[in-house]
């Protein structure tokens, strides 16, 4: 199993390098793409919801959201019921870069799955889903 985890990590790191080479925004790092994708997919999420979905700790979310807000990709609005919590929304700048991020991700998946049958991909996806749920 340790070899399996190393392979998954290598695939993830390779994806980050590939996407970063395909996205024109020089002020973004590969780690920011997941935040932009998640927030554009569901605007108004809380930072806590983002932490759960992306499987990162709250301080990582706060640090990335702060950076993305400073760069003009996101805005935060305090929740009315608790001014210490924020809803996060994409700005026009995030919406403009979103197609590039999605396109780079789709290209990566096409490259990664080349030569693998749809049945094999479905089985692999089902196994990964089971592992993730555990």
N, CA, C and O atoms as CSV, one atom per row, in Angstrom:
chain,resi,resn,atom,element,x,y,z
A,1,UNK,N,N,0.805,-1.212,0.000
A,1,UNK,CA,C,0.000,0.000,0.000
A,1,UNK,C,C,0.845,1.273,0.000
A,1,UNK,O,O,0.435,2.248,-0.630
A,2,UNK,N,N,2.003,1.325,0.670
A,2,UNK,CA,C,2.781,2.567,0.641
A,2,UNK,C,C,3.137,3.012,-0.787
A,2,UNK,O,O,3.137,4.208,-1.079
A,3,UNK,N,N,3.431,2.076,-1.654
A,3,UNK,CA,C,3.751,2.415,-3.041
A,3,UNK,C,C,2.548,3.055,-3.725
A,3,UNK,O,O,2.705,3.986,-4.515
A,4,UNK,N,N,1.362,2.567,-3.428
A,4,UNK,CA,C,0.129,3.106,-3.983
A,4,UNK,C,C,-0.027,4.580,-3.609
A,4,UNK,O,O,-0.356,5.407,-4.458
A,5,UNK,N,N,0.207,4.901,-2.349
A,5,UNK,CA,C,0.070,6.282,-1.889
A,5,UNK,C,C,1.118,7.180,-2.550
A,5,UNK,O,O,0.830,8.328,-2.889
A,6,UNK,N,N,2.305,6.667,-2.728
A,6,UNK,CA,C,3.351,7.451,-3.389
A,6,UNK,C,C,2.953,7.753,-4.831
A,6,UNK,O,O,3.173,8.863,-5.317
A,7,UNK,N,N,2.371,6.776,-5.513
A,7,UNK,CA,C,1.940,6.986,-6.892
A,7,UNK,C,C,0.839,8.043,-6.960
A,7,UNK,O,O,0.859,8.911,-7.832
A,8,UNK,N,N,-0.124,7.966,-6.033
A,8,UNK,CA,C,-1.184,8.979,-6.014
A,8,UNK,C,C,-0.613,10.368,-5.773
A,8,UNK,O,O,-1.011,11.328,-6.432
A,9,UNK,N,N,0.317,10.479,-4.834
A,9,UNK,CA,C,0.963,11.770,-4.570
A,9,UNK,C,C,1.704,12.282,-5.795
A,9,UNK,O,O,1.645,13.472,-6.106
A,10,UNK,N,N,2.394,11.400,-6.484
A,10,UNK,CA,C,3.114,11.811,-7.689
A,10,UNK,C,C,2.160,12.297,-8.768
A,10,UNK,O,O,2.447,13.277,-9.455
A,11,UNK,N,N,1.039,11.627,-8.921
A,11,UNK,CA,C,0.032,12.053,-9.901
A,11,UNK,C,C,-0.502,13.435,-9.525
A,11,UNK,O,O,-0.659,14.295,-10.392
A,12,UNK,N,N,-0.778,13.647,-8.255
A,12,UNK,CA,C,-1.286,14.952,-7.803
A,12,UNK,C,C,-0.268,16.058,-8.039
A,12,UNK,O,O,-0.624,17.139,-8.508
A,13,UNK,N,N,0.982,15.802,-7.721
A,13,UNK,CA,C,2.023,16.812,-7.941
A,13,UNK,C,C,2.212,17.080,-9.434
A,13,UNK,O,O,2.412,18.225,-9.841
A,14,UNK,N,N,2.149,16.040,-10.237
A,14,UNK,CA,C,2.275,16.214,-11.685
A,14,UNK,C,C,1.116,17.027,-12.242
A,14,UNK,O,O,1.298,17.856,-13.133
A,15,UNK,N,N,-0.075,16.784,-11.711
A,15,UNK,CA,C,-1.239,17.566,-12.136
A,15,UNK,C,C,-1.034,19.037,-11.810
A,15,UNK,O,O,-1.338,19.903,-12.630
A,16,UNK,N,N,-0.524,19.323,-10.625
A,16,UNK,CA,C,-0.302,20.710,-10.210
A,16,UNK,C,C,0.672,21.404,-11.166
A,16,UNK,O,O,0.450,22.546,-11.569
A,17,UNK,N,N,1.733,20.715,-11.519
A,17,UNK,CA,C,2.721,21.281,-12.442
A,17,UNK,C,C,2.097,21.503,-13.815
A,17,UNK,O,O,2.299,22.549,-14.431
A,18,UNK,N,N,1.344,20.526,-14.290
A,18,UNK,CA,C,0.715,20.628,-15.610
A,18,UNK,C,C,-0.270,21.796,-15.654
A,18,UNK,O,O,-0.215,22.630,-16.557
A,19,UNK,N,N,-1.171,21.847,-14.670
A,19,UNK,CA,C,-2.170,22.927,-14.674
A,19,UNK,C,C,-1.493,24.292,-14.581
A,19,UNK,O,O,-1.879,25.236,-15.270
A,20,UNK,N,N,-0.491,24.383,-13.728
A,20,UNK,CA,C,0.184,25.664,-13.557
A,20,UNK,C,C,0.833,26.125,-14.863
A,20,UNK,O,O,0.894,27.323,-15.137
A,21,UNK,N,N,1.310,25.187,-15.658
A,21,UNK,CA,C,1.928,25.549,-16.938
A,21,UNK,C,C,0.887,25.979,-17.974
A,21,UNK,O,O,1.238,26.603,-18.975
A,22,UNK,N,N,-0.381,25.656,-17.747
A,22,UNK,CA,C,-1.442,25.960,-18.712
A,22,UNK,C,C,-2.307,27.165,-18.326
A,22,UNK,O,O,-3.104,27.637,-19.136
A,23,UNK,N,N,-2.158,27.658,-17.112
A,23,UNK,CA,C,-2.980,28.780,-16.650
A,23,UNK,C,C,-2.131,30.047,-16.696
A,23,UNK,O,O,-1.001,30.069,-16.210
A,24,UNK,N,N,-2.693,31.104,-17.288
A,24,UNK,CA,C,-1.913,32.314,-17.540
A,24,UNK,C,C,-1.739,33.224,-16.321
A,24,UNK,O,O,-0.874,34.100,-16.338
A,25,UNK,N,N,-2.523,33.046,-15.284
A,25,UNK,CA,C,-2.457,33.935,-14.116
A,25,UNK,C,C,-1.164,33.679,-13.346
A,25,UNK,O,O,-1.005,32.643,-12.701
A,26,UNK,N,N,-0.255,34.629,-13.425
A,26,UNK,CA,C,1.046,34.461,-12.778
A,26,UNK,C,C,0.979,34.626,-11.266
A,26,UNK,O,O,1.890,34.196,-10.558
A,27,UNK,N,N,-0.082,35.241,-10.765
A,27,UNK,CA,C,-0.205,35.451,-9.321
A,27,UNK,C,C,-0.877,34.273,-8.615
A,27,UNK,O,O,-1.097,34.322,-7.405
A,28,UNK,N,N,-1.203,33.221,-9.358
A,28,UNK,CA,C,-1.809,32.033,-8.759
A,28,UNK,C,C,-0.801,30.896,-8.690
A,28,UNK,O,O,0.020,30.714,-9.589
A,29,UNK,N,N,-0.881,30.143,-7.611
A,29,UNK,CA,C,-0.119,28.907,-7.472
A,29,UNK,C,C,-1.088,27.745,-7.683
A,29,UNK,O,O,-2.303,27.925,-7.613
A,30,UNK,N,N,-0.560,26.582,-7.934
A,30,UNK,CA,C,-1.421,25.429,-8.210
A,30,UNK,C,C,-2.357,25.125,-7.045
A,30,UNK,O,O,-3.454,24.610,-7.260
A,31,UNK,N,N,-1.952,25.430,-5.831
A,31,UNK,CA,C,-2.813,25.165,-4.673
A,31,UNK,C,C,-4.058,26.054,-4.662
A,31,UNK,O,O,-5.047,25.713,-4.014
A,32,UNK,N,N,-4.027,27.169,-5.357
A,32,UNK,CA,C,-5.166,28.088,-5.372
A,32,UNK,C,C,-6.296,27.611,-6.282
A,32,UNK,O,O,-7.446,28.012,-6.102
A,33,UNK,N,N,-5.980,26.763,-7.252
A,33,UNK,CA,C,-6.990,26.343,-8.220
A,33,UNK,C,C,-8.155,25.621,-7.565
A,33,UNK,O,O,-9.309,25.837,-7.936
A,34,UNK,N,N,-7.865,24.772,-6.601
A,34,UNK,CA,C,-8.943,24.030,-5.934
A,34,UNK,C,C,-9.896,24.981,-5.223
A,34,UNK,O,O,-11.105,24.753,-5.207
A,35,UNK,N,N,-9.361,26.037,-4.639
A,35,UNK,CA,C,-10.208,27.013,-3.956
A,35,UNK,C,C,-11.085,27.754,-4.954
A,35,UNK,O,O,-12.282,27.925,-4.721
A,36,UNK,N,N,-10.505,28.191,-6.056
A,36,UNK,CA,C,-11.286,28.906,-7.071
A,36,UNK,C,C,-12.359,27.996,-7.654
A,36,UNK,O,O,-13.506,28.415,-7.813
A,37,UNK,N,N,-12.003,26.765,-7.971
A,37,UNK,CA,C,-12.996,25.824,-8.510
A,37,UNK,C,C,-14.145,25.606,-7.529
A,37,UNK,O,O,-15.311,25.661,-7.920
A,38,UNK,N,N,-13.828,25.363,-6.272
A,38,UNK,CA,C,-14.864,25.087,-5.268
A,38,UNK,C,C,-15.769,26.295,-5.042
A,38,UNK,O,O,-16.985,26.143,-4.921
A,39,UNK,N,N,-15.196,27.471,-4.985
A,39,UNK,CA,C,-15.987,28.674,-4.714
A,39,UNK,C,C,-16.828,29.064,-5.924
A,39,UNK,O,O,-17.963,29.515,-5.770
A,40,UNK,N,N,-16.283,28.895,-7.120
A,40,UNK,CA,C,-17.084,29.182,-8.320
A,40,UNK,C,C,-18.200,28.162,-8.499
A,40,UNK,O,O,-19.264,28.490,-9.024
A,41,UNK,N,N,-17.963,26.932,-8.067
A,41,UNK,CA,C,-18.984,25.880,-8.175
A,41,UNK,C,C,-20.141,26.157,-7.223
A,41,UNK,O,O,-21.296,25.874,-7.539
A,42,UNK,N,N,-19.823,26.711,-6.059
A,42,UNK,CA,C,-20.856,26.989,-5.062
A,42,UNK,C,C,-20.521,28.293,-4.320
A,42,UNK,O,O,-19.992,28.263,-3.209
A,43,UNK,N,N,-20.837,29.438,-4.947
A,43,UNK,CA,C,-20.539,30.728,-4.321
A,43,UNK,C,C,-21.280,30.889,-2.988
A,43,UNK,O,O,-22.395,30.399,-2.814
A,44,UNK,N,N,-20.634,31.581,-2.066
A,44,UNK,CA,C,-21.259,31.859,-0.778
A,44,UNK,C,C,-20.949,30.844,0.297
A,44,UNK,O,O,-21.494,30.920,1.398
A,45,UNK,N,N,-20.090,29.907,-0.001
A,45,UNK,CA,C,-19.719,28.897,0.999
A,45,UNK,C,C,-18.935,29.558,2.123
A,45,UNK,O,O,-18.317,30.609,1.953
A,46,UNK,N,N,-18.983,28.909,3.262
A,46,UNK,CA,C,-18.183,29.382,4.390
A,46,UNK,C,C,-16.783,28.787,4.289
A,46,UNK,O,O,-16.565,27.799,3.588
A,47,UNK,N,N,-15.848,29.398,4.991
A,47,UNK,CA,C,-14.487,28.877,5.009
A,47,UNK,C,C,-14.450,27.495,5.651
A,47,UNK,O,O,-13.632,26.655,5.274
A,48,UNK,N,N,-15.326,27.259,6.612
A,48,UNK,CA,C,-15.397,25.947,7.258
A,48,UNK,C,C,-15.848,24.876,6.264
A,48,UNK,O,O,-15.308,23.770,6.260
A,49,UNK,N,N,-16.826,25.193,5.429
A,49,UNK,CA,C,-17.290,24.248,4.408
A,49,UNK,C,C,-16.169,23.936,3.412
A,49,UNK,O,O,-16.004,22.796,2.979
A,50,UNK,N,N,-15.409,24.966,3.062
A,50,UNK,CA,C,-14.286,24.752,2.148
A,50,UNK,C,C,-13.243,23.822,2.767
A,50,UNK,O,O,-12.700,22.949,2.089
A,51,UNK,N,N,-12.971,24.012,4.039
A,51,UNK,CA,C,-11.995,23.159,4.727
A,51,UNK,C,C,-12.433,21.698,4.672
A,51,UNK,O,O,-11.618,20.808,4.426
A,52,UNK,N,N,-13.730,21.454,4.904
A,52,UNK,CA,C,-14.239,20.071,4.863
A,52,UNK,C,C,-14.142,19.497,3.454
A,52,UNK,O,O,-13.672,18.374,3.271
A,53,UNK,N,N,-14.581,20.257,2.469
A,53,UNK,CA,C,-14.592,19.728,1.100
A,53,UNK,C,C,-13.181,19.467,0.579
A,53,UNK,O,O,-12.939,18.450,-0.072
A,54,UNK,N,N,-12.260,20.370,0.858
A,54,UNK,CA,C,-10.910,20.258,0.311
A,54,UNK,C,C,-9.970,19.442,1.202
A,54,UNK,O,O,-8.809,19.217,0.858
A,55,UNK,N,N,-10.486,19.008,2.340
A,55,UNK,CA,C,-9.699,18.191,3.285
A,55,UNK,C,C,-8.412,18.896,3.707
A,55,UNK,O,O,-7.327,18.315,3.688
A,56,UNK,N,N,-8.564,20.157,4.087
A,56,UNK,CA,C,-7.444,20.936,4.619
A,56,UNK,C,C,-7.891,21.579,5.922
A,56,UNK,O,O,-9.087,21.669,6.201
A,57,UNK,N,N,-6.923,22.025,6.721
A,57,UNK,CA,C,-7.312,22.641,7.985
A,57,UNK,C,C,-7.754,24.089,7.779
A,57,UNK,O,O,-7.501,24.689,6.734
A,58,UNK,N,N,-8.409,24.628,8.786
A,58,UNK,CA,C,-9.000,25.965,8.676
A,58,UNK,C,C,-7.953,27.048,8.450
A,58,UNK,O,O,-8.215,28.030,7.754
A,59,UNK,N,N,-6.777,26.878,9.031
A,59,UNK,CA,C,-5.738,27.891,8.840
A,59,UNK,C,C,-5.247,27.912,7.389
A,59,UNK,O,O,-4.909,28.973,6.865
A,60,UNK,N,N,-5.208,26.751,6.745
A,60,UNK,CA,C,-4.830,26.689,5.331
A,60,UNK,C,C,-5.873,27.404,4.483
A,60,UNK,O,O,-5.529,28.136,3.554
A,61,UNK,N,N,-7.138,27.195,4.800
A,61,UNK,CA,C,-8.210,27.883,4.079
A,61,UNK,C,C,-8.072,29.387,4.280
A,61,UNK,O,O,-8.102,30.146,3.312
A,62,UNK,N,N,-7.921,29.819,5.516
A,62,UNK,CA,C,-7.825,31.251,5.813
A,62,UNK,C,C,-6.652,31.889,5.070
A,62,UNK,O,O,-6.799,32.965,4.490
A,63,UNK,N,N,-5.510,31.245,5.083
A,63,UNK,CA,C,-4.317,31.777,4.420
A,63,UNK,C,C,-4.540,31.905,2.908
A,63,UNK,O,O,-4.191,32.922,2.309
A,64,UNK,N,N,-5.123,30.866,2.295
A,64,UNK,CA,C,-5.364,30.905,0.854
A,64,UNK,C,C,-6.450,31.905,0.484
A,64,UNK,O,O,-6.325,32.620,-0.510
A,65,UNK,N,N,-7.502,31.960,1.271
A,65,UNK,CA,C,-8.583,32.912,1.004
A,65,UNK,C,C,-8.065,34.341,1.146
A,65,UNK,O,O,-8.396,35.202,0.330
A,66,UNK,N,N,-7.262,34.600,2.167
A,66,UNK,CA,C,-6.676,35.939,2.335
A,66,UNK,C,C,-5.865,36.334,1.108
A,66,UNK,O,O,-6.002,37.443,0.591
A,67,UNK,N,N,-5.023,35.419,0.650
A,67,UNK,CA,C,-4.199,35.705,-0.520
A,67,UNK,C,C,-5.068,35.969,-1.750
A,67,UNK,O,O,-4.864,36.952,-2.462
A,68,UNK,N,N,-6.032,35.088,-1.992
A,68,UNK,CA,C,-6.887,35.230,-3.170
A,68,UNK,C,C,-7.732,36.504,-3.099
A,68,UNK,O,O,-8.029,37.110,-4.128
A,69,UNK,N,N,-8.110,36.902,-1.911
A,69,UNK,CA,C,-8.848,38.151,-1.752
A,69,UNK,C,C,-7.928,39.350,-2.048
A,69,UNK,O,O,-8.332,40.292,-2.728
A,70,UNK,N,N,-6.711,39.307,-1.541
A,70,UNK,CA,C,-5.736,40.377,-1.806
A,70,UNK,C,C,-5.445,40.512,-3.295
A,70,UNK,O,O,-5.229,41.617,-3.792
A,71,UNK,N,N,-5.440,39.394,-4.002
A,71,UNK,CA,C,-5.156,39.403,-5.437
A,71,UNK,C,C,-6.392,39.728,-6.282
A,71,UNK,O,O,-6.290,39.870,-7.500
A,72,UNK,N,N,-7.544,39.844,-5.645
A,72,UNK,CA,C,-8.762,40.233,-6.356
A,72,UNK,C,C,-9.579,39.098,-6.939
A,72,UNK,O,O,-10.448,39.339,-7.777
A,73,UNK,N,N,-9.321,37.850,-6.514
A,73,UNK,CA,C,-10.056,36.703,-7.041
A,73,UNK,C,C,-11.317,36.386,-6.235
A,73,UNK,O,O,-12.270,35.821,-6.772
A,74,UNK,N,N,-11.325,36.742,-4.961
A,74,UNK,CA,C,-12.438,36.397,-4.081
A,74,UNK,C,C,-12.811,37.590,-3.218
A,74,UNK,O,O,-12.024,38.515,-3.017
A,75,UNK,N,N,-14.039,37.538,-2.715
A,75,UNK,CA,C,-14.467,38.506,-1.705
A,75,UNK,C,C,-15.155,37.737,-0.584
A,75,UNK,O,O,-15.757,36.685,-0.795
A,76,UNK,N,N,-15.044,38.295,0.601
A,76,UNK,CA,C,-15.665,37.670,1.773
A,76,UNK,C,C,-16.691,38.626,2.357
A,76,UNK,O,O,-16.478,39.836,2.439
A,77,UNK,N,N,-17.807,38.042,2.758
A,77,UNK,CA,C,-18.875,38.815,3.392
A,77,UNK,C,C,-19.207,38.139,4.719
A,77,UNK,O,O,-19.475,36.938,4.745
A,78,UNK,N,N,-19.193,38.894,5.829
A,78,UNK,CA,C,-19.516,38.291,7.126
A,78,UNK,C,C,-20.933,37.705,7.128
A,78,UNK,O,O,-21.856,38.280,6.549
A,79,UNK,N,N,-21.086,36.571,7.779
A,79,UNK,CA,C,-22.414,35.971,7.923
A,79,UNK,C,C,-23.221,36.808,8.919
A,79,UNK,O,O,-22.690,37.216,9.952
A,80,UNK,N,N,-24.477,37.063,8.625
A,80,UNK,CA,C,-25.283,37.909,9.523
A,80,UNK,C,C,-25.417,37.327,10.939
A,80,UNK,O,O,-25.435,38.074,11.917
A,81,UNK,N,N,-25.509,36.004,11.046
A,81,UNK,CA,C,-25.717,35.372,12.342
A,81,UNK,C,C,-24.435,35.248,13.174
A,81,UNK,O,O,-24.498,35.039,14.386
A,82,UNK,N,N,-23.259,35.378,12.513
A,82,UNK,CA,C,-21.986,35.260,13.219
A,82,UNK,C,C,-20.944,36.037,12.434
A,82,UNK,O,O,-20.423,35.549,11.430
A,83,UNK,N,N,-20.640,37.244,12.889
A,83,UNK,CA,C,-19.726,38.138,12.164
A,83,UNK,C,C,-18.291,37.608,12.101
A,83,UNK,O,O,-17.460,38.159,11.380
A,84,UNK,N,N,-17.996,36.537,12.855
A,84,UNK,CA,C,-16.658,35.944,12.807
A,84,UNK,C,C,-16.513,34.981,11.637
A,84,UNK,O,O,-15.395,34.609,11.281
A,85,UNK,N,N,-17.622,34.574,11.035
A,85,UNK,CA,C,-17.593,33.655,9.900
A,85,UNK,C,C,-17.941,34.420,8.630
A,85,UNK,O,O,-18.679,35.405,8.656
A,86,UNK,N,N,-17.388,33.938,7.515
A,86,UNK,CA,C,-17.572,34.625,6.244
A,86,UNK,C,C,-18.091,33.690,5.170
A,86,UNK,O,O,-17.785,32.498,5.155
A,87,UNK,N,N,-18.887,34.260,4.268
A,87,UNK,CA,C,-19.243,33.588,3.017
A,87,UNK,C,C,-18.238,34.075,1.985
A,87,UNK,O,O,-17.877,35.252,1.964
A,88,UNK,N,N,-17.790,33.168,1.132
A,88,UNK,CA,C,-16.761,33.506,0.146
A,88,UNK,C,C,-17.384,33.460,-1.243
A,88,UNK,O,O,-18.088,32.515,-1.601
A,89,UNK,N,N,-17.105,34.506,-2.015
A,89,UNK,CA,C,-17.665,34.636,-3.356
A,89,UNK,C,C,-16.565,34.901,-4.370
A,89,UNK,O,O,-15.571,35.554,-4.053
A,90,UNK,N,N,-16.735,34.395,-5.597
A,90,UNK,CA,C,-15.754,34.699,-6.645
A,90,UNK,C,C,-15.973,36.116,-7.172
A,90,UNK,O,O,-17.099,36.612,-7.191
A,91,UNK,N,N,-14.906,36.751,-7.593
A,91,UNK,CA,C,-15.014,38.045,-8.255
A,91,UNK,C,C,-14.991,37.807,-9.759
A,91,UNK,O,O,-14.858,36.671,-10.214
A,92,UNK,N,N,-15.119,38.865,-10.510
A,92,UNK,CA,C,-15.052,38.763,-11.971
A,92,UNK,C,C,-13.705,38.191,-12.402
A,92,UNK,O,O,-13.627,37.431,-13.367
A,93,UNK,N,N,-12.653,38.556,-11.688
A,93,UNK,CA,C,-11.314,38.059,-12.014
A,93,UNK,C,C,-11.258,36.528,-11.896
A,93,UNK,O,O,-10.641,35.869,-12.733
A,94,UNK,N,N,-11.891,35.965,-10.874
A,94,UNK,CA,C,-11.937,34.507,-10.719
A,94,UNK,C,C,-12.761,33.878,-11.836
A,94,UNK,O,O,-12.381,32.847,-12.391
A,95,UNK,N,N,-13.873,34.493,-12.157
A,95,UNK,CA,C,-14.738,33.949,-13.211
A,95,UNK,C,C,-14.047,33.985,-14.567
A,95,UNK,O,O,-14.308,33.140,-15.423
A,96,UNK,N,N,-13.167,34.962,-14.764
A,96,UNK,CA,C,-12.446,35.058,-16.035
A,96,UNK,C,C,-11.365,33.990,-16.167
A,96,UNK,O,O,-11.117,33.504,-17.270
A,97,UNK,N,N,-10.718,33.617,-15.067
A,97,UNK,CA,C,-9.654,32.612,-15.121
A,97,UNK,C,C,-10.217,31.191,-15.019
A,97,UNK,O,O,-9.529,30.229,-15.360
A,98,UNK,N,N,-11.448,31.054,-14.558
A,98,UNK,CA,C,-12.073,29.743,-14.362
A,98,UNK,C,C,-12.037,28.858,-15.608
A,98,UNK,O,O,-11.693,27.682,-15.486
A,99,UNK,N,N,-12.374,29.359,-16.805
A,99,UNK,CA,C,-12.312,28.483,-17.984
A,99,UNK,C,C,-10.916,27.920,-18.252
A,99,UNK,O,O,-10.791,26.782,-18.705
A,100,UNK,N,N,-9.873,28.694,-17.981
A,100,UNK,CA,C,-8.511,28.196,-18.161
A,100,UNK,C,C,-8.211,27.060,-17.185
A,100,UNK,O,O,-7.615,26.050,-17.559
A,101,UNK,N,N,-8.624,27.233,-15.944
A,101,UNK,CA,C,-8.383,26.198,-14.929
A,101,UNK,C,C,-9.137,24.923,-15.294
A,101,UNK,O,O,-8.585,23.825,-15.221
A,102,UNK,N,N,-10.395,25.072,-15.687
A,102,UNK,CA,C,-11.193,23.904,-16.073
A,102,UNK,C,C,-10.609,23.216,-17.305
A,102,UNK,O,O,-10.548,21.988,-17.364
A,103,UNK,N,N,-10.190,23.992,-18.265
A,103,UNK,CA,C,-9.622,23.431,-19.484
A,103,UNK,C,C,-8.337,22.670,-19.185
A,103,UNK,O,O,-8.130,21.571,-19.700
A,104,UNK,N,N,-7.475,23.249,-18.356
A,104,UNK,CA,C,-6.223,22.574,-17.986
A,104,UNK,C,C,-6.516,21.276,-17.242
A,104,UNK,O,O,-5.828,20.276,-17.450
A,105,UNK,N,N,-7.522,21.281,-16.383
A,105,UNK,CA,C,-7.900,20.072,-15.647
A,105,UNK,C,C,-8.430,18.999,-16.593
A,105,UNK,O,O,-8.092,17.824,-16.456
A,106,UNK,N,N,-9.256,19.403,-17.545
A,106,UNK,CA,C,-9.808,18.450,-18.514
A,106,UNK,C,C,-8.700,17.872,-19.398
A,106,UNK,O,O,-8.691,16.673,-19.678
A,107,UNK,N,N,-7.766,18.726,-19.839
A,107,UNK,CA,C,-6.644,18.250,-20.642
A,107,UNK,C,C,-5.824,17.216,-19.857
A,107,UNK,O,O,-5.407,16.190,-20.394
A,108,UNK,N,N,-5.607,17.518,-18.576
A,108,UNK,CA,C,-4.825,16.606,-17.735
A,108,UNK,C,C,-5.517,15.249,-17.635
A,108,UNK,O,O,-4.871,14.209,-17.760
A,109,UNK,N,N,-6.821,15.259,-17.413
A,109,UNK,CA,C,-7.549,14.000,-17.291
A,109,UNK,C,C,-7.511,13.217,-18.601
A,109,UNK,O,O,-7.430,11.989,-18.587
A,110,UNK,N,N,-7.570,13.911,-19.714
A,110,UNK,CA,C,-7.476,13.245,-21.010
A,110,UNK,C,C,-6.105,12.578,-21.170
A,110,UNK,O,O,-6.016,11.425,-21.589
A,111,UNK,N,N,-5.053,13.304,-20.838
A,111,UNK,CA,C,-3.700,12.739,-20.908
A,111,UNK,C,C,-3.533,11.559,-19.957
A,111,UNK,O,O,-2.961,10.529,-20.313
A,112,UNK,N,N,-4.040,11.731,-18.748
A,112,UNK,CA,C,-3.867,10.721,-17.709
A,112,UNK,C,C,-4.601,9.418,-18.044
A,112,UNK,O,O,-4.116,8.328,-17.740
A,113,UNK,N,N,-5.757,9.540,-18.664
A,113,UNK,CA,C,-6.586,8.353,-18.911
A,113,UNK,C,C,-6.412,7.771,-20.312
A,113,UNK,O,O,-7.097,6.816,-20.679
A,114,UNK,N,N,-5.503,8.340,-21.088
A,114,UNK,CA,C,-5.271,7.844,-22.440
A,114,UNK,C,C,-4.866,6.368,-22.410
A,114,UNK,O,O,-3.966,5.976,-21.667
A,115,UNK,N,N,-5.536,5.564,-23.217
A,115,UNK,CA,C,-5.214,4.143,-23.304
A,115,UNK,C,C,-5.879,3.293,-22.230
A,115,UNK,O,O,-5.637,2.088,-22.163
A,116,UNK,N,N,-6.702,3.892,-21.400
A,116,UNK,CA,C,-7.401,3.163,-20.334
A,116,UNK,C,C,-8.877,3.097,-20.725
A,116,UNK,O,O,-9.474,4.116,-21.071
A,117,UNK,N,N,-9.461,1.910,-20.670
A,117,UNK,CA,C,-10.857,1.754,-21.084
A,117,UNK,C,C,-11.798,2.435,-20.091
A,117,UNK,O,O,-11.441,2.680,-18.939
A,118,UNK,N,N,-12.990,2.730,-20.558
A,118,UNK,CA,C,-13.992,3.362,-19.689
A,118,UNK,C,C,-14.369,2.440,-18.532
A,118,UNK,O,O,-14.605,2.914,-17.421
A,119,UNK,N,N,-14.429,1.139,-18.775
A,119,UNK,CA,C,-14.717,0.179,-17.694
A,119,UNK,C,C,-13.639,0.229,-16.617
A,119,UNK,O,O,-13.942,0.211,-15.424
A,120,UNK,N,N,-12.385,0.290,-17.043
A,120,UNK,CA,C,-11.286,0.376,-16.078
A,120,UNK,C,C,-11.355,1.678,-15.279
A,120,UNK,O,O,-11.144,1.685,-14.066
A,121,UNK,N,N,-11.650,2.765,-15.964
A,121,UNK,CA,C,-11.773,4.052,-15.277
A,121,UNK,C,C,-12.932,4.037,-14.279
A,121,UNK,O,O,-12.808,4.559,-13.171
A,122,UNK,N,N,-14.050,3.441,-14.669
A,122,UNK,CA,C,-15.206,3.355,-13.777
A,122,UNK,C,C,-14.883,2.531,-12.535
A,122,UNK,O,O,-15.244,2.906,-11.419
A,123,UNK,N,N,-14.200,1.401,-12.739
A,123,UNK,CA,C,-13.806,0.553,-11.608
A,123,UNK,C,C,-12.839,1.296,-10.688
A,123,UNK,O,O,-12.999,1.294,-9.467
A,124,UNK,N,N,-11.846,1.926,-11.287
A,124,UNK,CA,C,-10.860,2.678,-10.499
A,124,UNK,C,C,-11.539,3.792,-9.706
A,124,UNK,O,O,-11.244,3.992,-8.528
A,125,UNK,N,N,-12.439,4.508,-10.351
A,125,UNK,CA,C,-13.168,5.591,-9.680
A,125,UNK,C,C,-14.004,5.051,-8.523
A,125,UNK,O,O,-14.052,5.664,-7.456
A,126,UNK,N,N,-14.653,3.924,-8.720
A,126,UNK,CA,C,-15.469,3.327,-7.656
A,126,UNK,C,C,-14.611,2.908,-6.463
A,126,UNK,O,O,-15.007,3.098,-5.314
A,127,UNK,N,N,-13.447,2.344,-6.735
A,127,UNK,CA,C,-12.540,1.926,-5.659
A,127,UNK,C,C,-12.031,3.156,-4.903
A,127,UNK,O,O,-12.000,3.161,-3.672
A,128,UNK,N,N,-11.639,4.181,-5.629
A,128,UNK,CA,C,-11.177,5.407,-4.970
A,128,UNK,C,C,-12.289,6.027,-4.117
A,128,UNK,O,O,-12.035,6.522,-3.019
A,129,UNK,N,N,-13.498,5.996,-4.621
A,129,UNK,CA,C,-14.638,6.527,-3.860
A,129,UNK,C,C,-14.807,5.768,-2.548
A,129,UNK,O,O,-15.004,6.377,-1.496
A,130,UNK,N,N,-14.730,4.450,-2.607
A,130,UNK,CA,C,-14.834,3.642,-1.392
A,130,UNK,C,C,-13.717,3.986,-0.399
A,130,UNK,O,O,-13.957,4.108,0.802
A,131,UNK,N,N,-12.521,4.136,-0.908
A,131,UNK,CA,C,-11.387,4.466,-0.045
A,131,UNK,C,C,-11.565,5.856,0.592
A,131,UNK,O,O,-11.268,6.054,1.770
A,132,UNK,N,N,-12.045,6.791,-0.196
A,132,UNK,CA,C,-12.256,8.156,0.301
A,132,UNK,C,C,-13.303,8.167,1.425
A,132,UNK,O,O,-13.146,8.873,2.420
A,133,UNK,N,N,-14.351,7.392,1.258
A,133,UNK,CA,C,-15.415,7.363,2.268
A,133,UNK,C,C,-14.951,6.774,3.581
A,133,UNK,O,O,-15.498,7.093,4.637
A,134,UNK,N,N,-13.941,5.913,3.523
A,134,UNK,CA,C,-13.405,5.326,4.759
A,134,UNK,C,C,-12.572,6.337,5.489
A,134,UNK,O,O,-12.031,6.039,6.554
